[in-house]
Protein backbone atom coordinates (compact mmCIF):
# COMPACT_ATOMS: atom_id res chain seq x y z
CA UNK A 1 0.00 0.00 0.00
CA UNK A 2 1.26 3.48 -0.83
CA UNK A 3 2.10 5.84 2.01
CA UNK A 4 0.15 9.05 2.59
CA UNK A 5 2.94 11.09 0.96
CA UNK A 6 2.82 8.88 -2.12
CA UNK A 7 -0.97 9.06 -2.37
CA UNK A 8 -0.91 12.84 -1.90
CA UNK A 9 1.77 13.24 -4.54
CA UNK A 10 4.45 14.72 -2.28
CA UNK A 11 7.94 13.52 -3.16
CA UNK A 12 11.34 14.05 -1.54
CA UNK A 13 13.49 16.44 -3.52
CA UNK A 14 16.14 13.87 -4.41
CA UNK A 15 13.58 11.52 -5.93
CA UNK A 16 12.05 14.36 -7.90
CA UNK A 17 15.31 15.80 -9.22
CA UNK A 18 17.53 12.82 -10.00
CA UNK A 19 21.05 13.76 -8.94
CA UNK A 20 22.69 10.72 -7.37
CA UNK A 21 20.28 8.05 -8.54
CA UNK A 22 18.30 6.93 -11.58
CA UNK A 23 14.81 5.47 -11.49
CA UNK A 24 13.65 2.69 -13.81
CA UNK A 25 11.65 5.06 -16.02
CA UNK A 26 14.74 7.11 -16.85
CA UNK A 27 16.98 4.07 -17.34
CA UNK A 28 14.40 2.41 -19.60
CA UNK A 29 13.86 5.53 -21.71
CA UNK A 30 17.59 6.06 -22.22
CA UNK A 31 17.87 2.44 -23.37
CA UNK A 32 14.99 3.08 -25.76
CA UNK A 33 16.93 6.07 -27.11
CA UNK A 34 19.92 3.79 -27.76
CA UNK A 35 17.65 1.24 -29.40
CA UNK A 36 15.90 3.74 -31.66
CA UNK A 37 19.11 5.57 -32.53
CA UNK A 38 21.51 2.67 -33.04
CA UNK A 39 20.35 -0.88 -32.32
CA UNK A 40 17.22 -0.90 -34.49
CA UNK A 41 19.12 0.08 -37.62
CA UNK A 42 21.76 -2.55 -36.84
CA UNK A 43 19.03 -5.18 -36.46
CA UNK A 44 17.84 -4.40 -39.98
CA UNK A 45 21.24 -4.40 -41.66
CA UNK A 46 23.40 -6.94 -39.87
CA UNK A 47 23.20 -10.54 -38.77
CA UNK A 48 26.94 -10.53 -38.21
CA UNK A 49 28.69 -7.49 -36.74
CA UNK A 50 31.07 -7.29 -39.70
CA UNK A 51 28.15 -6.63 -42.05
CA UNK A 52 27.71 -3.11 -40.61
CA UNK A 53 30.95 -1.13 -40.60
CA UNK A 54 29.79 1.60 -38.20
CA UNK A 55 28.42 -0.98 -35.79
CA UNK A 56 31.65 -2.96 -35.90
CA UNK A 57 33.69 0.16 -35.11
CA UNK A 58 31.46 1.04 -32.16
CA UNK A 59 31.49 -2.47 -30.68
CA UNK A 60 35.26 -2.72 -30.99
CA UNK A 61 35.63 0.65 -29.27
CA UNK A 62 33.24 -0.45 -26.53
CA UNK A 63 35.22 -3.61 -25.82
CA UNK A 64 38.63 -1.96 -26.08
CA UNK A 65 38.08 1.44 -24.42
CA UNK A 66 34.91 1.15 -22.33
CA UNK A 67 34.64 -2.44 -21.10
CA UNK A 68 38.43 -2.90 -21.35
CA UNK A 69 38.02 -6.49 -22.44
CA UNK A 70 39.92 -8.47 -25.09
CA UNK A 71 38.35 -7.69 -28.46
CA UNK A 72 38.65 -11.34 -29.45
CA UNK A 73 35.89 -12.11 -26.92
CA UNK A 74 33.34 -10.19 -29.01
CA UNK A 75 30.65 -12.52 -30.33
CA UNK A 76 30.47 -12.00 -34.07
CA UNK A 77 26.72 -12.77 -34.15
CA UNK A 78 25.08 -9.36 -33.59
CA UNK A 79 22.11 -10.52 -31.49
CA UNK A 80 24.45 -12.24 -29.04
CA UNK A 81 26.53 -9.09 -28.68
CA UNK A 82 23.41 -6.94 -28.43
CA UNK A 83 22.15 -9.04 -25.54
CA UNK A 84 25.52 -8.78 -23.79
CA UNK A 85 25.46 -4.98 -24.14
CA UNK A 86 21.90 -4.93 -22.83
CA UNK A 87 22.78 -7.11 -19.85
CA UNK A 88 25.60 -4.75 -18.87
CA UNK A 89 23.42 -1.66 -19.26
CA UNK A 90 20.63 -2.86 -16.98
CA UNK A 91 23.04 -4.20 -14.35
CA UNK A 92 25.39 -1.22 -14.10
CA UNK A 93 25.13 1.62 -11.58
CA UNK A 94 23.25 4.84 -12.38
CA UNK A 95 26.43 6.83 -13.04
CA UNK A 96 27.73 4.12 -15.37
CA UNK A 97 24.59 4.53 -17.47
CA UNK A 98 25.64 8.13 -18.07
CA UNK A 99 29.18 6.95 -18.86
CA UNK A 100 27.75 4.48 -21.35
CA UNK A 101 25.44 6.82 -23.27
CA UNK A 102 28.16 9.47 -23.33
CA UNK A 103 30.63 6.96 -24.77
CA UNK A 104 28.23 5.68 -27.43
CA UNK A 105 27.18 9.21 -28.39
CA UNK A 106 30.81 10.16 -28.93
CA UNK A 107 32.18 6.96 -30.50
CA UNK A 108 29.63 5.87 -33.08
CA UNK A 109 31.19 6.97 -36.41
CA UNK A 110 28.21 9.01 -37.64
CA UNK A 111 28.14 12.53 -36.20
CA UNK A 112 24.67 13.37 -37.49
CA UNK A 113 23.21 10.29 -35.83
CA UNK A 114 25.11 11.03 -32.62
CA UNK A 115 23.71 14.56 -32.53
CA UNK A 116 20.15 13.27 -32.93
CA UNK A 117 20.78 10.74 -30.17
CA UNK A 118 22.09 13.41 -27.79
CA UNK A 119 19.10 15.64 -28.51
CA UNK A 120 16.73 12.74 -27.86
CA UNK A 121 18.52 11.96 -24.60
CA UNK A 122 18.29 15.58 -23.49
CA UNK A 123 14.55 15.57 -24.12
CA UNK A 124 14.23 12.45 -21.96
CA UNK A 125 16.54 13.79 -19.26
CA UNK A 126 14.50 16.99 -19.02
CA UNK A 127 11.15 15.21 -18.85
CA UNK A 128 12.37 12.75 -16.22
CA UNK A 129 13.92 15.57 -14.15
CA UNK A 130 17.47 14.33 -14.37
CA UNK A 131 20.10 16.71 -13.05
CA UNK A 132 22.22 16.01 -16.15
CA UNK A 133 22.27 16.90 -19.85
CA UNK A 134 24.46 16.44 -22.89
CA UNK A 135 26.39 19.69 -23.26
CA UNK A 136 28.84 19.78 -26.16
CA UNK A 137 28.81 15.96 -26.34
CA UNK A 138 29.58 15.60 -22.62
CA UNK A 139 27.15 14.64 -19.85
CA UNK A 140 27.09 17.67 -17.52
CA UNK A 141 25.31 18.31 -14.23
CA UNK A 142 22.94 21.25 -14.63
CA UNK A 143 21.25 21.08 -11.20
CA UNK A 144 23.70 21.42 -8.33
CA UNK A 145 23.42 19.80 -4.92
CA UNK A 146 23.50 23.30 -3.44
CA UNK A 147 20.29 24.18 -5.30
CA UNK A 148 18.60 20.99 -4.14
CA UNK A 149 19.81 21.65 -0.60
CA UNK A 150 18.08 25.05 -0.65
CA UNK A 151 14.73 23.38 -1.44
CA UNK A 152 15.24 20.66 1.18
CA UNK A 153 16.26 23.18 3.83
CA UNK A 154 13.24 25.37 3.09
CA UNK A 155 10.79 22.46 3.38
CA UNK A 156 12.46 21.02 6.48
CA UNK A 157 12.88 24.44 8.05
CA UNK A 158 9.17 25.29 7.79
CA UNK A 159 7.80 22.18 9.52
CA UNK A 160 6.01 24.37 12.06
CA UNK A 161 4.83 26.83 9.38
CA UNK A 162 2.26 24.70 7.58
CA UNK A 163 1.08 27.35 5.12
CA UNK A 164 4.64 27.93 3.91
CA UNK A 165 5.50 24.23 3.84
CA UNK A 166 2.37 23.25 1.91
CA UNK A 167 3.01 25.87 -0.78
CA UNK A 168 6.61 24.64 -1.22
CA UNK A 169 5.59 20.99 -1.36
CA UNK A 170 2.83 21.77 -3.83
CA UNK A 171 5.24 23.72 -6.03
CA UNK A 172 7.66 20.80 -6.01
CA UNK A 173 4.89 18.31 -6.78
CA UNK A 174 3.62 20.34 -9.74
CA UNK A 175 7.16 20.74 -11.07
CA UNK A 176 8.16 17.10 -10.58
CA UNK A 177 5.06 15.54 -12.15
CA UNK A 178 6.69 13.76 -15.09
CA UNK A 179 3.41 13.09 -16.90
CA UNK A 180 1.60 16.41 -16.61
CA UNK A 181 3.88 19.06 -15.08
CA UNK A 182 2.16 22.36 -14.25
CA UNK A 183 4.88 25.01 -14.45
CA UNK A 184 2.43 27.90 -14.28
CA UNK A 185 0.98 26.90 -10.93
CA UNK A 186 4.32 25.65 -9.62
CA UNK A 187 5.62 29.21 -9.97
CA UNK A 188 2.49 30.56 -8.30
CA UNK A 189 2.96 28.21 -5.34
CA UNK A 190 6.63 29.16 -4.96
CA UNK A 191 5.87 32.84 -4.67
CA UNK A 192 2.87 32.09 -2.42
CA UNK A 193 5.24 30.30 -0.03
CA UNK A 194 7.29 33.48 0.29
CA UNK A 195 4.12 35.53 0.80
CA UNK A 196 2.95 33.12 3.52
CA UNK A 197 6.24 33.45 5.38
CA UNK A 198 6.17 37.23 5.05
CA UNK A 199 2.66 37.22 6.51
CA UNK A 200 3.89 35.22 9.51
CA UNK A 201 6.79 37.59 10.06
CA UNK A 202 4.70 40.75 9.65
CA UNK A 203 1.63 39.49 11.46
CA UNK A 204 -0.59 40.55 8.55
CA UNK A 205 -2.76 38.33 6.36
CA UNK A 206 -3.82 38.24 2.73
CA UNK A 207 -1.47 40.91 1.51
CA UNK A 208 0.72 40.76 -1.56
CA UNK A 209 4.44 40.14 -1.38
CA UNK A 210 5.19 43.68 -2.53
CA UNK A 211 3.30 45.21 0.40
CA UNK A 212 4.48 42.66 2.93
CA UNK A 213 8.16 43.18 2.10
CA UNK A 214 7.93 46.77 3.27
CA UNK A 215 6.35 45.64 6.54
CA UNK A 216 8.93 42.88 7.02
CA UNK A 217 11.75 45.37 6.51
CA UNK A 218 10.69 47.17 9.68
CA UNK A 219 11.25 43.99 11.71
CA UNK A 220 13.97 42.21 9.78
CA UNK A 221 16.78 44.20 8.12
CA UNK A 222 16.79 43.51 4.38
CA UNK A 223 19.45 44.55 1.94
CA UNK A 224 17.95 47.16 -0.38
CA UNK A 225 19.12 45.37 -3.52
CA UNK A 226 17.67 42.07 -2.29
CA UNK A 227 14.33 43.69 -1.54
CA UNK A 228 14.23 45.26 -5.01
CA UNK A 229 15.13 41.93 -6.61
CA UNK A 230 12.19 40.17 -4.96
CA UNK A 231 9.82 42.99 -5.78
CA UNK A 232 10.80 42.58 -9.43
CA UNK A 233 10.47 38.82 -9.12
CA UNK A 234 6.98 39.29 -7.76
CA UNK A 235 6.23 41.53 -10.74
CA UNK A 236 7.27 38.64 -12.99
CA UNK A 237 4.77 36.31 -11.33
CA UNK A 238 2.05 38.93 -11.47
CA UNK A 239 2.43 40.01 -15.09
CA UNK A 240 4.62 37.77 -17.28
CA UNK A 241 2.56 35.41 -19.42
CA UNK A 242 -0.46 35.95 -17.16
CA UNK A 243 0.53 33.54 -14.42
CA UNK A 244 -1.89 34.98 -11.90
CA UNK A 245 -4.30 36.84 -14.09
CA UNK A 246 -4.58 34.39 -16.98
CA UNK A 247 -3.82 37.01 -19.59
CA UNK A 248 -2.99 34.25 -22.06
CA UNK A 249 -4.60 30.87 -22.47
CA UNK A 250 -1.28 29.17 -23.20
CA UNK A 251 1.41 30.70 -20.99
CA UNK A 252 4.86 30.33 -22.47
CA UNK A 253 6.57 28.92 -19.38
CA UNK A 254 9.09 26.10 -19.23
CA UNK A 255 10.62 23.76 -16.68
CA UNK A 256 13.63 26.01 -16.18
CA UNK A 257 11.34 28.93 -15.22
CA UNK A 258 9.53 26.91 -12.55
CA UNK A 259 12.77 25.37 -11.27
CA UNK A 260 14.42 28.78 -11.02
CA UNK A 261 11.46 30.17 -9.09
CA UNK A 262 11.33 27.24 -6.65
CA UNK A 263 15.07 27.36 -5.96
CA UNK A 264 15.12 31.16 -5.66
CA UNK A 265 12.07 31.33 -3.40
CA UNK A 266 13.43 28.50 -1.26
CA UNK A 267 16.70 30.39 -0.83
CA UNK A 268 14.81 33.56 0.09
CA UNK A 269 12.69 31.64 2.62
CA UNK A 270 15.82 30.21 4.23
CA UNK A 271 17.25 33.73 4.35
CA UNK A 272 14.12 35.20 5.96
CA UNK A 273 13.81 32.37 8.52
CA UNK A 274 17.40 33.00 9.59
CA UNK A 275 16.81 36.76 9.78
CA UNK A 276 13.62 36.24 11.78
CA UNK A 277 15.42 33.99 14.25
CA UNK A 278 18.09 36.66 14.77
CA UNK A 279 15.34 39.22 15.33
CA UNK A 280 13.71 36.80 17.83
CA UNK A 281 10.47 36.68 15.84
CA UNK A 282 8.36 33.62 16.71
CA UNK A 283 7.15 31.94 13.49
CA UNK A 284 5.63 28.76 14.96
Protein Blocks (a to p, Z undefined) as FASTA:
>chain_A
ZZfklmnopacfklmmcckbccfklmmmmmmmmmmmmmmmmmmmombfklpmklmmmmmm
mmmmmnopafklpcfblklmmmmmmmmmmmmcfklmmmmmmmmmmmpccfklmmmmmmmm
mmmmmmnopabdceehiacdfbdfklmmmmmmmmmmmmmmmklmmmmmmmmmmmmmmklc
cfklmmmmmmmmmmmmmmmmnopahiafklmmmmmmmmmccdfklmmmmmmmmmmmmmgg
olmnomafbdcbdfklmmmmmmmmmmmmmmmmmmmmmnopafZZ
